[in-house]
Amino acid sequence: MTRGPGNKASIADFAKLHTLFQRLFAENRTAELLKTAFRLLKFEKGFAATLNFLLFRLPGDTIFHTKTSARSFTLEKAAVFYRLAEICRDKCDFEKMEELLTMYIKDGHDELTLFSALCLTGNIQKAYALAPALFKNSSSAETLFLAADPWANIHEARRIKTALLGVETSFNGLKGQVKSLASVHRFILSERAGLKPAFRAPRAPESAASIMYLPAAEVLMGRFEFEMAEKILRAAADAWPASEIACGKLAEAMFCGGKRKAAIEFMAFGQKRINSPGFSAWRGQLLLFSSRYRETVRELDKTIGAGNDLGWCWRGAALFKLGRKGPAMENLTEAIKINPNDLEARVWRAEMLRTGKKFTRALDDLNHTLKIMPEHPWALANLALLAAERGDPAGFSSHYSRLPETLKFACGRGDGNPAALSELLAKLKGIRRHEPRFFHNLTTR
């Protein structure tokens, strides 16, 4: 390990590598990113800072954000292999992901990350053999929730079907909670493999194990089966009344199912027992979706003031809706700086730039969004309107044609027109999430 005596040269070298790592992450240059990460870790003086940055400050979905808030694990050096594997997963470099996870399995000791690593590398039977210890030692709702979906953010059909086959092969020999966990795995994997309705939705028990069923509730919300999803989530929230994720997801199911006022009231009641920055972020999001913009800003001030990065995008959107474009731009830009692939923030910033006639900059954000998610509905909607505002009716028709049929129907039948599409965006108010469940009730009335 490089000693890094603390002189100006070594500090400068470390700072340069740190900056390079962040740029490579934003540019999706995975191979160079990994090399730079291991070079950073060789600096003894910077090792702790690098490990902290990789595990807790780097944007993206990661097991470590939840585990840190739950204070449920001991930091181990091998964890960096798991975190880098997550990065490779999100960049669809699955071969490198498996290589890094194999390295983690050799030296890792944390039960949740070991369980997930075994699942992701196809060692399903070994993972289920570890599961009883995971249940026995877990005191965290988030741990059980994460164990229920090790394949989150993986959508490659071949890989999902292979995982499903592994679960099926192991299923008959399982018992108790482990079999319940496998039934959730079977349900969500069959859905992602396009085999719906291959298995019925598992029924959540009224016990602590109910939290494992949250990924199944996500599938049901994606099918617009909100009542069934709400039953599962209510069981989890009753069993874990202080869990941000259980209570937040329940409110989300209520909101998406048309119970918007009840969802906001539930979150206000929940805040009395879950007074945390993360819960304020959940509540702020639903306030934004409900067009209560001033309340959104006040709520997300708490989140951001406590150092939680979740609030920047939604506070920026609320400020935009309030007409405070300067602060809105600052907030949205901060969200994108933290996570260059925050597509919701990209779409909001693009919409603000488009309405401000800054078409070139808006186009940059929309192209970035559509490169990552080619069918993002609100990126396509803004791109169509941008073309119309530039006097390009053919461009409008081309982008409009790619919108989901439900949105075209909401705009009126035919080839669509810019005025109707603008009205639809206005009707959506604070919603720019891409998942259809968030706008299903608004676009089908």
Secondary structure, DSSP 4 states (H G I P E B T S, - for coil): -B---S-HHHHHHHHHHHHHHHHHHHTT-HHHHHHHHHHHHTBTTTHHHHHHIIIIIS-S--HHHHHHHHT-S---TTHHHHHHHHHHHHTT-HHHHHHHHHHHHHH---HHHHHHHHHHTT-HHHHHHHHHHHHHH---HHHHHHHT-TTTT---HHHHHHHHHHHHHHHTT--HHHHHHHHHHHHHHHHHTT-TTSSPPPPPPSSGGGGGGHHHHHHHHHTT-HHHHHHHHHHHHHH-TT-HHHHHHHHHHHHHTT-HHHHHHHHHHHTTT--SHHHHHHHHHHHHHTT-HHHHHHHHHHHHHTT-TTHHHHHHHHHHHTT-HHHHHHHHHHHHHH-TT-HHHHHHHHHHHHHTT-HHHHHHHHHHHHHH-TT-HHHHHHHHHHHHHTT-HHHHHHHHTTS-HHHHHHT-SSS--HHHHHHHHHHHTT---SSGGGTHHHH--
